[in-house]
Amino acid sequence: MYKSINTLLKLAAIATASLVIFLGFTVRNPEGVILGKWQETDWTYEKIENESVYDLGLGEIKKHEAEQWVFTEDNRVKFYKNGQKMAAATWTIKGRGHILRIDHEDGSMELFDIKELNDDELILNFDIGMETRGIAKLIFSR
């Protein structure tokens, strides 16, 4: 009788350990985490060696301010300001889940490094090349 109880306890311990390990290694898919409404809470430009982002001659950079971004399952993102839809685009997450590409309806494209993505926070660095990575940072919350 004690032998069967010991065997059951060992099996229960192995099952519990396996479940903990499985859940610990389960990573949520960024395409699923990003879905839904995100409120932009902060946008900052950094200076690069005494030059502002506007002085770099990089062409037009979209300035997002106090917006709500809504990501949908059909890879569309809609931008709202003061409750009014301002624009729409398509989105894709590339790389190992760390690059967000937004293709706007006007033909322009934005790339962002995803610095943080969880259920409550999304932090994006505007990506315009290796030498200027991180010059603009957008912070969103749910």
N, C-alpha and C positions, 0 to 999 in steps of 0.2 A: 504494500500500500504506500509506504513512504517513497519507494522507488518511482511509482507512477506520479506522485505529487511532485517530486523533484524534477521529473521529466516535464511535467506540465509547467512548472515554474520556469524552467530553462527555456522552454518554447515561448512562453509569454514574454520573458526577458528579451529573447532574440527578436520576436515580433515587434516589441516596443522599440528596441534599439533600431531596427530596420526602418520603422515608421519615422522616427526622429531624424535619422540620417536622410531618408528620402525627402522629407519636408524641408530639411535644412538645405538640401541641394537643389530644390525646386526653385527656379528663377522665373518670375513672371515675365511674360512676353511684353516688351515695351510697346508694341503695337496695340496691345490690350489696355495697358496702364494709361496710355495717353488719351484714350477715348473719353469724351465728355467735355464739360465746360471748365475753362481755366480763366481766371481773372488776373490780368497783368497788374502786379503790385509795385514793380520797380523796373526802371530802364536807366542804365548808366552808360556813359561813354568814358573811356579811359584815354589818357594822353599817351602818345608813343614818342619818346625822345623829343620832347618840346613841340610836337606837332599834334594838332587835333585830328580827329577822324575826317573832318571836312577838308583838311589841308593835304590829305594823302593822294588826291586826284583819282579816286577809285570809282568815280561815277556816282550815280544816284544810289543812296542807301535808304531803304524804307524806314521811316521812323514810326514805330508803334507806340502809342501813348494811351494809357488808361483804357485799354481794350479788353474785351472778352473774346477769347478764341474758343471755338467749339469744333472739336475733332469728331468726325463720324466714321462709322465702320466702312463706308464706301470710299474711304481715303479722301474725303473732302474736309476742308477747314473753312469756317466762316468767321469773319472778323466783325465784331459789333462794338459800337461806341455809343454810349448813352442809350442803349437799348435798340439802336438802329443798325441794321446790317450795312457795313461799309464796303465789304469786298468778300470774295470767295476765292479759293485756290484748291489745289490738290496737294496732298502730303504723302511722303514716303520716309520711312526710317531705313537708313542704309548702314553699311559697315557692320560692325558687331553690335548694332543697336545704339550707336552713339552719334549718328549724324541724322539730323532732321532736314529734309529737303522740302521746300515749299515752292510750287510752281503756280505763279499768279496768272489770272485770266488775261492780263495785259502782256503776257509773254516774259515777264521778268521772273527771276528765280532767286531764292534766298537759301543759304546753307547755314545751319546752326550746329554747334557741338552741344550735345546733351550732357550737361554736367551733373544734373540730378533729375531723377524721374521716379517719383513714388506716388502713393495715393493722395498726398496732400500738397506736394511741391514739384514744380518744374522749373529748372534753371537752364537757360540757353545762353551760350556765347555765340555771338554773330561771327561767322567764319568767312573771311575774305582772303584766305591764304595763310600759309604757314608763318610768314613774317609778321602778320598783323592779327593773329588769332587772339580772341578774347578782348578785342577793343570795345565791344559793346556787350552788355549783359542784360538779359531780360529775366525777371523773376515772376513766376506765376504761382497762384494758390487756388485751391478749389473753393 
